[in-house]
Amino acid sequence: MLLALTEALNQKELDNPLAIHIGINSGPALVGSTRFEGRRGTRWTFTASGMVTTLAARLAGAAGDGEILAGPETVRRLGGRYRLERVGHERLKNITEAIEVHRIISPPSKPVLR
């Protein structure tokens, strides 16, 4: 849906097209709120951090325009619900081992009922 919305926006704005790069990873993460003190006062943010989010960010950085790249745990959890394309083992910044990366192509075609 996000990619379709981006494409629709780009049909209206031909001079400055938008490009989305998505990385998805699954697993445990540290989550919580953090307080920042600055010149403009105090602000709070809620964030997730850890290797799961680092890998998701690296996948997004490696993705091309309109691509969705997924890590191995996400691929395992998807099962056969989406059509995937194997990209291969990729070495990504701040990740010690090469990661098996897949491109999410689309949901599988719905079967025709007869």
C-alpha positions in Angstrom: 0.0 0.0 0.0 2.8 2.4 0.8 4.5 1.7 -2.5 1.2 2.2 -4.3 0.6 5.5 -2.5 4.1 6.7 -3.4 3.5 5.8 -7.1 0.2 7.7 -7.0 1.9 10.8 -5.6 4.7 10.6 -8.2 2.0 10.6 -10.9 0.9 14.1 -9.7 4.4 15.4 -8.9 6.6 14.6 -11.9 9.4 17.1 -11.2 10.4 15.8 -7.7 9.5 12.1 -7.5 9.6 10.3 -4.2 11.6 7.1 -3.7 11.0 4.6 -0.9 13.6 2.1 0.4 12.2 -0.4 2.9 14.1 -2.9 5.2 12.2 -5.3 7.4 13.6 -7.4 10.1 12.0 -9.4 12.9 13.1 -10.3 16.4 13.6 -9.0 19.9 14.5 -5.4 20.4 14.9 -3.0 23.3 12.0 -0.6 23.3 11.3 2.4 25.5 11.1 6.1 25.9 14.1 8.4 26.0 14.2 12.0 27.4 16.3 14.5 25.5 17.4 17.9 27.1 18.2 20.6 24.6 18.1 24.3 23.9 14.4 24.0 23.0 13.6 22.2 26.3 12.8 18.6 27.1 11.4 16.2 24.6 10.5 12.5 24.7 10.8 9.9 22.0 9.8 6.3 21.9 12.3 4.1 20.1 13.4 0.5 19.4 17.0 -0.4 19.3 19.3 -3.4 19.1 20.6 -5.7 16.3 17.1 -6.3 14.9 16.7 -2.6 14.2 20.3 -2.1 13.0 19.7 -4.9 10.4 16.4 -3.4 9.3 18.1 0.0 8.8 21.0 -1.6 6.8 18.4 -3.5 4.7 16.6 -0.2 4.0 19.9 1.4 3.0 20.7 -1.5 0.6 17.2 -1.4 -1.0 16.7 0.2 -4.3 13.9 2.6 -5.2 10.6 0.9 -4.4 12.3 -2.2 -3.0 11.4 -4.1 0.2 14.3 -6.2 1.5 13.7 -8.6 4.4 16.0 -10.4 6.8 16.1 -14.1 7.4 13.8 -14.1 10.5 11.2 -12.1 8.7 11.3 -14.4 5.7 10.9 -17.4 8.0 7.8 -15.8 9.6 6.3 -14.9 6.3 6.1 -18.5 5.2 4.5 -18.7 1.8 2.3 -15.6 2.2 4.4 -13.5 -0.1 6.4 -14.0 -3.3 10.1 -13.6 -2.5 13.2 -13.3 -4.6 16.5 -14.4 -3.1 19.1 -11.6 -3.3 21.9 -13.6 -1.7 24.2 -13.3 1.2 25.1 -9.7 1.8 27.7 -8.1 4.0 26.2 -5.1 5.7 27.8 -2.3 7.8 28.0 -3.1 11.6 26.7 -6.7 11.0 29.4 -9.3 11.8 28.2 -12.1 9.5 26.8 -12.0 5.9 23.0 -12.0 6.0 20.7 -14.0 3.7 18.6 -11.2 2.1 15.3 -11.6 0.2 13.3 -9.1 -1.8 9.6 -9.1 -1.1 7.9 -9.0 -4.5 4.2 -9.2 -3.8 1.5 -11.2 -2.0 0.8 -14.5 -3.7 -1.9 -14.5 -6.3 -5.3 -15.3 -4.8 -6.6 -18.7 -6.0 -9.5 -18.5 -8.4 -12.6 -20.2 -6.9 -14.6 -22.3 -9.3 
